[in-house]
Amino acid sequence: MMISKPPSVEDYRIVLSFQTVSKQLKEGKYADRMEKPLAYWALPNERRLPLALLGRSIQELIDTPFDEIAATAGIGHKKIGTLVKLLHRATKDNPPGVTLPTSEMADKKAAPIWRKGSKFDPTVVSEALWVEWRETARKHNIGRTKLGRIAPTLHGVPTVMWHIPMDEYLDQTAAEIRARKTHGQKRVLIILEVFCVAYEVLATAGTDENVHVRLAPRFIEPLEQWIHKVLAAPGVPSDEEIKEMFTMPLLNQLAIDAIPAIHRLAEERLGIHGAPQTVRQQSNRMGLTRARVYQLLEVCGQIMDVRWPEGRWLTRQLAAKFKAEAIGKNELRRFNATVELFYPSKNAVNEGDDA
């Protein structure tokens, strides 16, 4: 006859913890989470998840006797412990690990749980946290914002994703996004990080119907302020001012979004560190055809089309003002070259720039 192993102190502790959290969840204030599955509170990187139980609702789990749950195939002592931990998470008002970004965190150089230092960590994004991000985006009505508009960098982001609006994913769970055929780990990471960026900006913002929070790359606001100031004043700024206030912000953003070779080509074309170089000179230096150099330079305009599409309209206003008020052609050389690089006119690539 086999003698069963007597229950340990740890066994009693887990049973008591399960009964306690089950009783707590049966309180009326938790009614909104009863139909949600246990997986809603699980993190993708967690170990020893009770996989056989993740699809069950909170209501079903707390109504099931502990002995019956413990007898589930594949559910051992450690997975029962994880089950209890997830049930405790379900009693919290915030998603697991969520700490809203605050000025105090910034002062202490602390990072939210979803960032390791400055690097985004998609493995800590639970369904509960994803819902928090989606609801924040929906509350501030930013569904039409393109992924490329607020992505930390466009370098490494497939160009087909640059113009996808956020509302493409507003009604999908994280699991559904991860299961999409065309969405591998890299693409899922990009989507989650864009929503994370939006959340970090909007989570502590008010929702006054008369106030709108604009999501845009950081370089845009001071650049637009300068443009409006110039439009309101007579005359044309100096070449040095145009370089520092107009050309350099665009080049600095390009350094964030493009490969170094493209950034260097742009600097050479605009004469940042010397005389401006022609495409012929650049193609000879790089050992590429001129067509390939033009193709690389086209990326500058493609980036600005998603990062700062309003810039095309504003630069046209500047161009009209400068054309009317400029004294000499050389006054506008850097400005015109910058505009043509980042907001090229149609067929500009084929206009034979060898000078």
C-alpha positions as CSV (number, residue, x, y, z in Angstrom):
1,M,0.0,0.0,0.0
2,M,1.4,3.4,-1.0
3,I,1.4,6.2,1.6
4,S,0.6,9.6,0.2
5,K,2.9,12.4,1.1
6,P,1.5,14.6,3.9
7,P,0.8,18.2,3.0
8,S,3.6,20.7,3.6
9,V,3.4,24.1,5.2
10,E,3.9,25.5,1.7
11,D,0.9,23.5,0.5
12,Y,-1.3,25.0,3.2
13,R,0.0,28.5,2.4
14,I,-0.9,28.2,-1.3
15,V,-4.3,26.8,-0.5
16,L,-5.0,29.6,2.0
17,S,-3.7,32.2,-0.5
18,F,-5.9,30.8,-3.2
19,Q,-9.0,30.9,-0.9
20,T,-8.2,34.4,0.3
21,V,-7.8,35.9,-3.2
22,S,-10.8,34.1,-4.5
23,K,-13.0,35.5,-1.7
24,Q,-11.6,39.0,-2.4
25,L,-12.4,38.7,-6.2
26,K,-16.0,37.8,-5.4
27,E,-16.5,41.3,-4.1
28,G,-18.7,43.4,-6.3
29,K,-16.0,45.9,-7.2
30,Y,-14.2,43.3,-9.2
31,A,-17.2,42.5,-11.4
32,D,-15.6,44.1,-14.5
33,R,-12.9,41.5,-14.6
34,M,-14.8,38.3,-14.0
35,E,-15.2,37.4,-17.6
36,K,-11.6,38.1,-18.6
37,P,-9.3,35.1,-19.0
38,L,-6.4,34.5,-16.6
39,A,-4.0,35.2,-19.5
40,Y,-5.1,38.9,-19.4
41,W,-2.7,39.3,-16.4
42,A,0.1,37.1,-17.6
43,L,3.4,38.6,-19.0
44,P,4.9,37.0,-22.2
45,N,8.2,36.5,-20.5
46,E,6.9,34.7,-17.4
47,R,8.0,31.2,-16.6
48,R,5.9,28.4,-15.1
49,L,2.7,29.8,-16.4
50,P,-0.3,27.4,-15.9
51,L,-1.0,27.1,-19.6
52,A,-3.9,24.8,-19.1
53,L,-5.7,27.4,-17.1
54,L,-4.8,30.6,-19.0
55,G,-8.0,30.4,-21.1
56,R,-10.3,30.1,-18.2
57,S,-12.1,33.2,-16.9
58,I,-11.5,34.6,-13.4
59,Q,-15.1,33.7,-12.6
60,E,-14.6,30.1,-13.5
61,L,-11.4,29.8,-11.6
62,I,-12.6,31.3,-8.3
63,D,-15.8,29.1,-8.5
64,T,-13.7,25.9,-8.9
65,P,-12.6,24.1,-5.8
66,F,-8.8,24.2,-5.2
67,D,-8.5,20.4,-5.2
68,E,-10.0,20.3,-8.7
69,I,-7.7,22.9,-10.0
70,A,-4.7,21.2,-8.5
71,A,-5.7,18.0,-10.2
72,T,-5.6,19.6,-13.7
73,A,-3.1,17.8,-15.9
74,G,0.2,19.6,-16.3
75,I,-0.4,21.8,-13.2
76,G,2.2,21.2,-10.5
77,H,3.1,23.0,-7.3
78,K,5.0,25.9,-9.0
79,K,2.3,26.5,-11.6
80,I,-0.3,26.7,-8.9
81,G,1.8,29.3,-7.2
82,T,1.9,31.3,-10.5
83,L,-1.9,30.9,-10.7
84,V,-2.3,32.5,-7.3
85,K,0.1,35.3,-8.3
86,L,-2.0,36.1,-11.4
87,L,-5.2,36.1,-9.4
88,H,-3.7,38.6,-7.0
89,R,-2.8,40.8,-10.1
90,A,-6.5,40.7,-11.1
91,T,-7.3,42.5,-7.8
92,K,-5.1,45.5,-8.8
93,D,-6.6,48.5,-10.5
94,N,-3.5,49.0,-12.7
95,P,-2.1,46.5,-15.1
96,P,0.9,44.4,-13.8
97,G,3.9,46.5,-13.2
98,V,2.4,49.8,-14.4
99,T,3.9,53.0,-13.0
100,L,2.8,56.1,-14.8
101,P,5.7,58.2,-16.1
102,T,6.1,61.2,-13.8
103,S,8.5,64.1,-13.5
104,E,9.8,62.5,-10.3
105,M,10.8,59.4,-12.3
106,A,12.6,61.6,-14.8
107,D,14.5,63.4,-12.0
108,K,15.6,60.0,-10.6
109,K,16.3,58.7,-14.1
110,A,14.0,55.8,-13.3
111,A,12.2,53.9,-16.1
112,P,8.8,52.4,-16.2
113,I,8.7,48.6,-16.0
114,W,8.3,48.3,-19.8
115,R,11.8,49.9,-20.3
116,K,15.2,48.4,-19.5
117,G,17.0,51.8,-19.2
118,S,16.0,53.5,-22.5
119,K,15.3,50.2,-24.4
120,F,11.8,49.1,-24.8
121,D,11.0,45.5,-23.6
122,P,8.0,43.9,-25.3
123,T,8.2,40.9,-23.1
124,V,6.6,42.7,-20.2
125,V,3.5,43.8,-22.1
126,S,0.6,41.9,-20.7
127,E,-2.9,42.0,-22.2
128,A,-3.9,44.2,-19.3
129,L,-1.2,46.7,-20.0
130,W,-1.9,46.6,-23.8
131,V,-5.6,47.4,-23.0
132,E,-4.4,50.4,-20.9
133,W,-2.4,51.7,-23.9
134,R,-5.2,51.1,-26.4
135,E,-7.8,52.9,-24.2
136,T,-5.4,55.8,-23.7
137,A,-5.0,56.1,-27.4
138,R,-8.7,55.9,-28.0
139,K,-9.5,58.4,-25.2
140,H,-7.3,61.0,-26.9
141,N,-8.6,60.2,-30.4
142,I,-5.2,59.5,-32.0
143,G,-6.2,56.5,-34.0
144,R,-5.4,58.3,-37.3
145,T,-1.8,59.0,-36.2
146,K,0.6,57.0,-38.3
147,L,3.0,54.6,-36.7
148,G,6.0,56.3,-38.4
149,R,4.9,59.7,-37.0
150,I,5.9,58.9,-33.4
151,A,8.1,55.8,-33.7
152,P,11.4,56.5,-31.7
153,T,13.3,55.9,-34.9
154,L,12.4,54.9,-38.5
155,H,15.7,53.1,-38.9
156,G,14.9,49.4,-38.9
157,V,11.1,50.0,-39.3
158,P,9.8,48.5,-42.6
159,T,8.7,51.4,-44.9
160,V,5.3,49.6,-45.4
161,M,4.6,50.3,-41.7
162,W,5.4,54.0,-41.7
163,H,2.0,55.1,-42.9
164,I,-0.1,52.5,-41.0
165,P,-2.6,54.4,-38.7
166,M,-2.7,53.3,-35.1
167,D,-6.4,52.4,-35.3
168,E,-5.3,49.4,-37.4
169,Y,-4.6,47.8,-34.0
170,L,-6.9,49.6,-31.6
171,D,-9.5,46.8,-31.6
172,Q,-7.0,43.9,-31.4
173,T,-5.6,42.1,-28.4
174,A,-1.8,41.7,-28.1
175,A,-2.3,38.0,-28.8
176,E,-4.2,38.6,-32.0
177,I,-1.5,41.0,-33.2
178,R,1.2,38.5,-32.4
179,A,-0.8,35.8,-34.3
180,R,-1.1,37.8,-37.5
181,K,0.7,36.1,-40.4
182,T,2.7,39.1,-41.5
183,H,3.6,40.2,-38.0
184,G,6.8,38.7,-36.7
185,Q,8.6,39.6,-33.4
186,K,10.2,42.7,-35.0
187,R,6.9,44.1,-36.3
188,V,5.0,43.4,-33.1
189,L,7.8,45.1,-31.1
190,I,7.4,48.3,-33.3
191,I,3.7,48.4,-32.8
192,L,3.8,47.9,-29.1
193,E,6.6,50.5,-28.7
194,V,4.6,53.2,-30.7
195,F,1.6,52.7,-28.4
196,C,4.0,52.8,-25.4
197,V,5.4,56.1,-26.6
198,A,1.9,57.5,-27.0
199,Y,0.9,56.3,-23.6
200,E,4.0,57.8,-21.9
201,V,3.0,61.2,-23.4
202,L,-0.7,61.0,-22.9
203,A,-1.2,59.0,-19.7
204,T,-0.8,62.0,-17.4
205,A,-2.4,64.5,-19.8
206,G,-5.8,65.9,-19.2
207,T,-8.8,65.2,-21.3
208,D,-10.4,68.6,-21.5
209,E,-12.4,68.8,-24.7
210,N,-11.0,72.2,-25.5
211,V,-7.3,71.1,-25.2
212,H,-5.6,68.9,-27.7
213,V,-2.3,67.1,-27.1
214,R,-0.2,67.0,-30.3
215,L,1.9,63.9,-30.9
216,A,4.9,64.8,-33.0
217,P,8.7,64.4,-33.1
218,R,10.4,66.8,-30.7
219,F,12.2,68.7,-33.5
220,I,9.0,70.1,-35.0
221,E,7.8,72.6,-32.4
222,P,10.9,74.8,-32.3
223,L,11.3,74.6,-36.0
224,E,7.7,75.7,-36.6
225,Q,8.0,78.5,-34.1
226,W,11.0,79.8,-36.0
227,I,9.2,79.6,-39.3
228,H,6.2,81.5,-38.0
229,K,8.5,84.1,-36.5
230,V,10.3,84.5,-39.9
231,L,7.0,84.7,-41.8
232,A,5.9,87.6,-39.5
233,A,9.1,89.6,-39.9
234,P,10.4,91.5,-42.9
235,G,13.5,90.3,-44.8
236,V,15.4,87.1,-45.2
237,P,17.4,85.5,-42.4
238,S,21.1,85.1,-42.8
239,D,22.6,81.9,-44.3
240,E,24.0,81.0,-40.9
241,E,20.6,81.4,-39.2
242,I,18.9,79.3,-41.9
243,K,21.5,76.6,-41.4
244,E,21.1,76.5,-37.6
245,M,17.4,76.9,-37.3
246,F,16.1,75.2,-40.5
247,T,18.6,72.9,-42.1
248,M,20.2,71.4,-39.0
249,P,17.0,70.3,-37.2
250,L,16.0,68.3,-40.3
251,L,19.5,66.8,-40.6
252,N,19.5,65.9,-36.9
253,Q,16.2,64.1,-37.3
254,L,17.6,62.3,-40.4
255,A,20.5,61.0,-38.3
256,I,17.9,59.4,-36.0
257,D,15.8,57.9,-38.8
258,A,18.2,56.9,-41.6
259,I,21.3,54.9,-42.0
260,P,24.6,56.9,-41.6
261,A,25.4,56.7,-45.3
262,I,22.2,58.7,-46.1
263,H,22.9,61.2,-43.4
264,R,26.4,61.8,-44.8
265,L,25.1,62.2,-48.3
266,A,22.6,64.8,-47.1
267,E,25.3,66.7,-45.2
268,E,27.5,66.7,-48.3
269,R,24.7,67.9,-50.6
270,L,24.0,70.8,-48.3
271,G,27.6,71.7,-47.7
272,I,27.5,71.4,-43.9
273,H,31.3,70.6,-43.5
274,G,32.6,72.1,-46.8
275,A,31.5,73.0,-50.3
276,P,28.3,71.3,-51.4
277,Q,28.9,68.2,-53.5
278,T,27.1,67.1,-56.6
279,V,25.6,63.7,-57.1
280,R,28.3,62.9,-59.6
281,Q,31.0,63.6,-57.0
282,Q,29.2,61.5,-54.4
283,S,28.7,58.6,-56.8
284,N,32.4,58.6,-57.6
285,R,33.3,58.7,-54.0
286,M,31.0,55.9,-53.0
287,G,31.5,53.8,-56.1
288,L,27.8,53.8,-56.9
289,T,25.7,54.8,-59.9
290,R,24.2,58.3,-59.8
291,A,20.8,56.6,-59.9
292,R,21.6,54.7,-56.7
293,V,22.7,58.0,-55.0
294,Y,19.5,59.6,-56.0
295,Q,17.6,56.6,-54.7
296,L,19.3,57.0,-51.3
297,L,18.6,60.7,-51.2
298,E,14.9,60.1,-51.9
299,V,14.7,58.6,-48.4
300,C,15.1,62.1,-46.9
301,G,11.8,63.2,-48.5
302,Q,10.1,59.9,-47.6
303,I,11.1,60.4,-43.9
304,M,9.7,63.9,-43.8
305,D,6.5,62.8,-45.5
306,V,5.7,60.8,-42.4
307,R,7.6,62.7,-39.7
308,W,6.6,66.2,-40.6
309,P,4.1,66.3,-43.5
310,E,3.0,69.8,-42.5
311,G,6.5,71.0,-43.3
312,R,5.8,70.9,-47.1
313,W,3.1,73.6,-46.7
314,L,5.1,75.7,-44.3
315,T,8.3,75.6,-46.4
316,R,6.3,76.7,-49.5
317,Q,5.1,79.7,-47.5
318,L,8.7,80.5,-46.6
319,A,9.9,80.0,-50.2
320,A,7.3,82.4,-51.5
321,K,8.3,85.0,-48.9
322,F,12.0,84.6,-49.5
323,K,11.6,84.7,-53.3
324,A,9.8,88.1,-53.0
325,E,12.2,89.6,-50.5
326,A,15.6,88.1,-51.3
327,I,18.2,90.5,-52.6
328,G,20.6,88.0,-54.2
329,K,20.3,84.4,-55.4
330,N,23.0,83.2,-53.1
331,E,20.9,84.2,-50.1
332,L,18.6,81.3,-50.8
333,R,21.1,78.7,-51.9
334,R,21.1,76.7,-48.7
335,F,17.4,77.1,-48.1
336,N,16.5,76.0,-51.6
337,A,18.8,73.0,-51.4
338,T,17.4,72.0,-48.0
339,V,13.8,72.2,-49.3
340,E,14.6,70.3,-52.5
341,L,16.3,67.6,-50.4
342,F,13.5,67.1,-47.8
343,Y,10.5,68.2,-49.8
344,P,11.5,67.6,-53.4
345,S,9.3,68.8,-56.3
346,K,7.9,66.3,-58.7
347,N,10.5,64.9,-61.1
348,A,13.3,66.7,-59.2
349,V,15.5,63.6,-59.3
350,N,15.5,63.7,-63.1
351,E,16.3,67.3,-63.5
352,G,20.0,66.7,-64.1
353,D,21.8,67.9,-61.0
354,D,25.4,67.6,-61.9
355,A,26.5,71.1,-60.9
